[in-house]
Amino acid sequence: MKSPIIENPKGASRLQRYSQGVLTGIFWVLLGLLLWPLFTFGTWLQGSHPDFLTILRFDGLGSLFRVPFVYFLVVALIGVVLIGWSSYNLLRFRHNERRTRQPDALTPAQLAGFFGVEEEQVRHWQTSRRIVMSHDEQGRPRPEEG
């Protein structure tokens, strides 16, 4: 199965590749900073990191209660960025549909010509609940009644 992630680095310019790399690095650092309190709390529970005691000694509970507020601000900031990004894409691609449209359905006459059978036979196949197809020696589809 093909990977669902589409990655084409050759299609991006050098500036785009470098900016994506820098942004990725920045967000990894931000993730580390956001997870740092959890890490220090875990090491404090194990008794191997004295920084948590120092935090408690110097207005620790106040800073401990500010952490959820910081998380809320970060989530709000991410929401604003995503809304801005989608608004930009809406303005940029509003009347420019880049996806290909679905082809029109084939008529029974077109299907009959493809299979080399009468149009009435195709209509019978279309109303059947089940139809099994096989191929002949030349690779043409051949229906099997069943």
HELIX and SHEET records of a PDB file:
HELIX    1   1 PRO A    9  GLY A   11  5                                   3    
HELIX    2   2 ARG A   14  GLN A   46  1                                  33    
HELIX    3   3 ASP A   51  ARG A   57  1                                   7    
HELIX    4   4 GLY A   60  PHE A   93  1                                  34    
HELIX    5   5 PRO A  108  PHE A  115  1                                   8    
HELIX    6   6 GLU A  119  THR A  127  1                                   9    
SHEET    1   A 2 VAL A 132  HIS A 135  0                                        
SHEET    2   A 2 PRO A 141  GLU A 144 -1                                        
END                                                                             
